[in-house]
């Protein structure tokens, strides 16, 4: 109907532990790589959010 907006469904968010358990299948990274990339992170993330974070983390230069 005109004037009605269909809101986008919210992305499902997961605890870091759940994403870590499935990091190889979801992101193609080892658990140790996932642990390093998420060091100090807390909260819940969608698969897309975490994928973007891992890609960004992988491109950072070593200090």
Secondary structure by P-SEA (a helix, b strand, c coil): cccccccccccccccaaaaaacccccccccaaaaaaaaccccccccaaaaaaaaaaaaacccc
